[in-house]
């Protein structure tokens, strides 16, 4: 449709399987759930997160070490210290981690500490970054831009694919609208369309779309029902104390309960939720 030679699908039943670790994949029958705080704040915080999530159906941890913020005075992340915390957590708890990379100069160090590199919505059309990520041997999570069309979104993925990296996962995270009740408008129609347009896995971020934690569970269920291959959701040991995006963060207990509640929805559409991971 878009003449995206590598991203376009010729078979509606075809989905590329992207491997995060030896036992965690995206795009197969099993729905992936990635959860964790917006920002890595301390080792103690991330250990609390990992200890709780490890006992649930959640398979991977998210956490930002580099944070693009609207205000230059807002907390920008711990940087290398945050990456080292994530690396320690992934090794100790045997859970792959997903974190954002903001510039080409940071790719190498982020790739050394994470299992999947995230391109945030603000960087969806940072073409130099996309080209460089095409040469990285790590999966890439590409978030849809704030006001990007599906054509622009798919061609952003094409930049990565055309430079040699086939392991790209698309993420619908809401787009801007005239409405302000939610942070963004979650475009679930885009999820359905992308599953037809492209063979790449598609996951949904209801946290950044809703901006309000109480809306997240139903949006997450709707995302699975319409064909998403997974979810990435923000949660925090003490959401009210989060240094960023506090309003949209679930408690850890609520996150675990949500993961469990998704099983009937997944089963209804021929998918399944992962079994609880064994404690290490």
C-alpha positions as CSV (number, residue, x, y, z in Angstrom):
1,X,0.0,0.0,0.0
2,X,2.8,2.4,1.0
3,X,5.5,0.8,-1.2
4,X,7.4,0.1,2.0
5,X,9.4,-2.7,0.5
6,X,10.5,-4.3,3.7
7,X,7.8,-3.4,6.2
8,X,4.8,-4.1,4.1
9,X,2.9,-7.4,4.4
10,X,2.0,-9.7,1.6
11,X,0.3,-12.2,3.9
12,X,-2.3,-11.1,6.5
13,X,-1.4,-14.1,8.6
14,X,2.3,-13.3,8.7
15,X,3.8,-11.6,11.7
16,X,7.6,-11.3,12.2
17,X,8.6,-12.8,15.5
18,X,11.0,-10.6,17.5
19,X,13.1,-12.2,20.2
20,X,14.0,-10.2,23.3
21,X,15.7,-13.1,25.1
22,X,15.9,-16.8,25.0
23,X,12.4,-17.2,26.3
24,X,10.6,-13.9,25.5
25,X,9.3,-13.1,22.1
26,X,6.9,-10.6,20.5
27,X,4.6,-11.5,17.7
28,X,3.6,-15.1,18.3
29,X,0.5,-16.5,20.0
30,X,1.6,-15.2,23.4
31,X,0.8,-11.6,24.3
32,X,3.8,-9.8,25.8
33,X,3.4,-7.5,28.7
34,X,6.2,-5.0,29.4
35,X,5.9,-3.0,32.6
36,X,7.8,-0.7,34.9
37,X,8.3,2.9,35.9
38,X,8.6,5.9,33.5
39,X,12.0,6.7,35.0
40,X,14.7,4.7,36.7
41,X,15.1,6.6,40.1
42,X,17.2,4.2,42.1
43,X,18.4,0.6,42.4
44,X,16.0,0.0,45.3
45,X,13.1,1.2,43.2
46,X,13.9,-1.1,40.4
47,X,14.5,-4.1,42.6
48,X,11.1,-3.6,44.2
49,X,9.6,-3.5,40.8
50,X,11.4,-6.6,39.5
51,X,10.6,-8.6,42.7
52,X,6.9,-7.9,42.3
53,X,6.6,-8.3,38.5
54,X,8.7,-11.4,38.4
55,X,5.9,-13.3,40.3
56,X,3.4,-12.4,37.6
57,X,2.7,-12.9,33.9
58,X,4.8,-9.8,33.0
59,X,7.7,-10.8,30.9
60,X,9.9,-7.6,30.5
61,X,10.7,-4.5,32.4
62,X,10.7,-0.9,31.1
63,X,12.4,2.1,32.6
64,X,13.9,5.3,31.3
65,X,17.5,6.2,31.9
66,X,17.4,9.1,29.4
67,X,14.2,11.1,29.5
68,X,13.1,13.6,26.8
69,X,11.0,16.1,28.7
70,X,8.9,19.0,27.5
71,X,10.5,21.3,30.0
72,X,14.3,21.6,30.1
73,X,14.0,21.9,33.9
74,X,12.3,18.6,34.4
75,X,14.2,15.5,35.6
76,X,16.1,14.1,32.6
77,X,17.0,10.7,33.9
78,X,20.0,9.1,35.6
79,X,21.8,8.5,32.3
80,X,24.6,5.9,32.6
81,X,23.8,5.2,36.2
82,X,20.3,4.3,35.2
83,X,21.5,2.0,32.5
84,X,23.8,0.2,35.0
85,X,20.9,-0.3,37.4
86,X,18.8,-1.8,34.6
87,X,21.6,-4.1,33.6
88,X,22.0,-5.4,37.1
89,X,18.2,-5.9,37.4
90,X,18.0,-7.8,34.1
91,X,20.8,-10.1,35.1
92,X,19.6,-10.7,38.6
93,X,16.0,-11.3,37.7
94,X,16.4,-12.8,34.2
95,X,13.9,-10.3,32.8
96,X,14.8,-8.4,29.6
97,X,14.7,-4.6,29.9
98,X,13.4,-2.0,27.4
99,X,14.8,1.6,27.6
100,X,14.9,4.6,25.4
101,X,17.8,5.8,23.3
102,X,17.7,9.5,22.3
103,X,20.7,10.1,20.2
104,X,23.2,8.3,17.9
105,X,26.0,8.9,20.4
106,X,24.2,6.9,23.1
107,X,23.4,3.8,21.0
108,X,26.4,1.8,21.9
109,X,26.2,2.2,25.6
110,X,22.4,1.7,25.7
111,X,22.7,-1.5,23.6
112,X,25.3,-2.8,26.1
113,X,22.9,-2.5,29.0
114,X,19.4,-3.3,27.5
115,X,17.7,-6.0,25.5
116,X,15.5,-3.6,23.5
117,X,16.1,0.0,22.4
118,X,13.1,2.3,22.4
119,X,12.6,5.2,20.0
120,X,10.3,7.6,21.6
121,X,7.5,9.4,19.8
122,X,9.5,12.6,19.6
123,X,12.3,10.8,17.7
124,X,10.1,8.8,15.3
125,X,11.4,10.8,12.4
126,X,14.9,11.3,13.6
127,X,16.3,9.7,10.5
128,X,19.9,9.7,11.5
129,X,19.0,7.8,14.6
130,X,16.8,5.4,12.7
131,X,19.6,4.7,10.2
132,X,22.1,4.0,13.0
133,X,19.7,1.7,14.8
134,X,19.4,-0.3,11.6
135,X,23.0,-1.3,12.2
136,X,22.4,-2.5,15.8
137,X,22.0,-6.1,16.7
138,X,19.2,-5.4,19.1
139,X,15.4,-5.3,18.8
140,X,14.0,-1.8,18.3
141,X,10.7,-0.5,19.8
142,X,9.5,2.3,17.6
143,X,6.8,4.5,19.0
144,X,4.3,6.4,16.8
145,X,4.9,10.1,16.6
146,X,2.7,12.6,18.3
147,X,0.8,13.5,15.1
148,X,2.2,10.9,12.6
149,X,0.2,9.3,9.9
150,X,0.3,5.6,9.5
151,X,2.3,6.0,6.3
152,X,4.9,8.1,8.2
153,X,5.0,5.5,10.9
154,X,5.6,2.6,8.6
155,X,8.2,4.4,6.6
156,X,10.1,5.3,9.9
157,X,10.2,1.5,10.5
158,X,11.4,1.1,6.9
159,X,14.5,3.3,7.7
160,X,15.6,0.8,10.4
161,X,14.8,-2.3,8.3
162,X,16.5,-0.9,5.2
163,X,19.7,-0.4,7.1
164,X,19.9,-4.0,8.2
165,X,17.9,-4.5,11.4
166,X,14.8,-6.7,10.8
167,X,13.8,-6.7,14.5
168,X,11.4,-3.8,14.8
169,X,8.3,-3.6,16.9
170,X,5.7,-0.8,16.4
171,X,4.0,0.9,19.3
172,X,0.8,2.8,19.2
173,X,0.8,5.3,22.1
174,X,-1.9,7.8,21.2
175,X,-1.9,10.8,19.0
176,X,-2.7,14.5,19.7
177,X,-6.3,15.7,19.3
178,X,-8.4,18.7,20.2
179,X,-9.7,16.8,23.3
180,X,-7.8,17.3,26.5
181,X,-9.5,14.9,28.9
182,X,-7.0,12.2,28.0
183,X,-3.3,12.9,27.5
184,X,-3.6,11.6,23.9
185,X,-6.2,9.7,21.8
186,X,-5.5,6.0,21.6
187,X,-5.9,5.0,18.0
188,X,-6.9,1.4,18.2
189,X,-8.1,1.6,14.5
190,X,-4.4,2.1,13.7
191,X,-3.6,-1.2,15.5
192,X,-6.0,-3.1,13.3
193,X,-4.8,-1.3,10.2
194,X,-1.1,-1.9,11.0
195,X,-1.7,-5.6,11.5
196,X,-2.9,-5.6,7.8
197,X,-0.4,-3.2,6.4
198,X,2.7,-4.6,7.9
199,X,4.2,-7.9,9.1
200,X,5.8,-6.2,12.1
201,X,4.5,-6.9,15.6
202,X,2.3,-4.1,17.1
203,X,2.0,-3.3,20.8
204,X,0.1,-0.6,22.6
205,X,1.0,1.9,25.3
206,X,-2.2,2.8,27.1
207,X,-0.4,4.7,29.7
208,X,0.8,7.6,27.5
209,X,-2.5,7.6,25.6
210,X,-4.7,7.8,28.7
211,X,-2.6,9.8,31.0
212,X,-4.8,8.6,33.8
213,X,-4.2,5.3,35.6
214,X,-7.9,4.5,36.0
215,X,-8.4,4.4,32.2
216,X,-5.6,2.0,31.6
217,X,-7.1,-1.5,32.4
218,X,-10.0,-1.1,29.9
219,X,-7.8,0.3,27.2
220,X,-5.4,-2.5,27.7
221,X,-8.1,-5.1,27.3
222,X,-9.4,-3.3,24.2
223,X,-5.9,-3.3,22.7
224,X,-5.7,-7.1,23.1
225,X,-9.2,-7.6,21.7
226,X,-8.4,-5.7,18.5
227,X,-5.2,-7.6,17.8
228,X,-2.2,-6.0,19.5
229,X,0.7,-8.3,20.1
230,X,1.4,-6.8,23.5
231,X,1.3,-3.9,26.0
232,X,3.8,-1.6,27.6
233,X,2.5,-0.1,30.8
234,X,3.8,2.2,33.4
235,X,3.8,1.2,37.1
236,X,5.6,2.4,40.2
237,X,6.0,1.2,43.8
238,X,4.6,4.6,45.0
239,X,3.0,6.3,42.0
240,X,2.4,9.5,43.9
241,X,6.1,9.9,44.5
242,X,7.1,9.2,40.9
243,X,9.4,11.9,39.5
244,X,7.7,11.7,36.1
245,X,4.2,10.7,34.8
246,X,2.9,10.1,38.3
247,X,-0.8,10.5,37.2
248,X,-0.7,7.6,34.7
249,X,1.3,5.1,36.8
250,X,-0.4,2.0,38.2
251,X,0.7,0.6,41.6
252,X,2.6,-2.6,41.3
253,X,-0.3,-4.6,42.8
254,X,-2.7,-3.1,40.2
255,X,-0.3,-3.9,37.4
256,X,-0.1,-7.6,38.5
257,X,-3.9,-7.7,38.8
258,X,-4.3,-6.2,35.3
259,X,-1.9,-8.7,33.8
260,X,-4.0,-11.6,35.3
261,X,-7.3,-10.0,34.1
262,X,-6.1,-10.0,30.5
263,X,-6.1,-13.8,30.1
264,X,-9.9,-14.1,29.2
265,X,-9.6,-11.4,26.6
266,X,-6.5,-13.0,25.0
267,X,-8.2,-16.4,25.0
268,X,-11.3,-15.0,23.3
269,X,-9.2,-13.8,20.3
270,X,-7.0,-16.9,20.1
271,X,-4.1,-15.6,22.0
272,X,-2.7,-16.3,25.5
273,X,-1.0,-14.5,28.4
274,X,2.3,-15.9,29.6
275,X,2.4,-18.1,32.6
276,X,3.9,-16.7,35.8
277,X,7.7,-16.6,35.6
278,X,9.5,-18.7,38.1
279,X,11.3,-16.9,40.9
280,X,15.1,-16.9,40.8
